[in-house]
């Protein structure tokens, strides 16, 4: 993890971003106190593909049959 002041962060932002792209983290400080952190964006969501769940989901034949637990209730 890299710690830099706001002044250095303003001057070195492209280099700091490159460090983050490579997996690093950058903490920006003001008056020796951390005020912000630059971290990599996690993009682990794949683009959905039409039909990609085919065969993974099934509906039982009795899907719309009354539930036994609710036999005593009337609606």
C-alpha positions in Angstrom: 0.0 0.0 0.0 1.3 3.4 -0.9 0.6 6.5 1.2 0.9 9.9 -0.5 -0.2 13.5 0.4 -2.9 15.3 -1.6 -0.2 17.4 -3.3 1.8 14.4 -4.5 -1.4 12.7 -5.6 -2.4 15.6 -7.7 1.1 15.6 -9.4 1.4 11.9 -9.7 -2.1 10.7 -10.4 -1.4 8.9 -13.7 1.4 6.9 -12.0 -0.7 6.2 -9.0 -3.5 4.9 -11.1 -1.1 2.6 -13.0 0.0 1.2 -9.6 -3.6 0.5 -8.8 -4.2 -1.2 -12.1 -1.4 -3.5 -11.3 -3.1 -4.5 -8.0 -1.8 -1.9 -5.6 -3.7 0.4 -3.2 -3.1 4.1 -2.7 -4.0 6.0 0.5 -4.2 9.8 0.2 -3.5 11.8 3.3 -4.1 15.3 4.5 -2.3 16.6 7.6 -0.9 13.0 8.0 -4.4 11.6 8.3 -5.9 9.2 5.6 -8.7 10.9 3.8 -9.2 8.8 0.6 -8.1 5.5 -0.9 -7.7 4.5 -4.6 -8.4 0.9 -5.1 -9.0 -1.3 -8.2 -12.5 -1.7 -9.5 -13.6 -5.3 -9.3 -15.4 -6.3 -12.4 -16.2 -10.0 -11.9 -19.7 -9.7 -13.3 -19.9 -11.4 -16.7 -22.2 -10.0 -19.4 -25.4 -12.0 -19.3 -25.9 -14.1 -22.4 -29.4 -15.0 -23.6 -30.0 -18.7 -23.0 -27.0 -19.2 -20.7 -29.1 -20.7 -17.9 -30.8 -23.2 -20.2 -31.0 -26.6 -18.4 -30.2 -25.0 -15.0 -33.8 -24.2 -14.0 -36.7 -26.5 -14.0 -40.4 -26.2 -12.9 -42.1 -29.1 -11.4 -45.3 -30.5 -12.9 -47.2 -29.7 -9.7 -45.9 -26.1 -9.5 -49.4 -24.6 -9.4 -51.0 -27.3 -7.2 -52.3 -26.2 -3.8 -49.8 -26.6 -0.9 -50.6 -29.1 1.8 -49.7 -26.7 4.5 -52.5 -24.3 3.4 -55.4 -26.9 3.3 -57.1 -25.3 6.3 -57.0 -21.7 4.9 -59.5 -20.2 2.6 -58.9 -17.1 0.5 
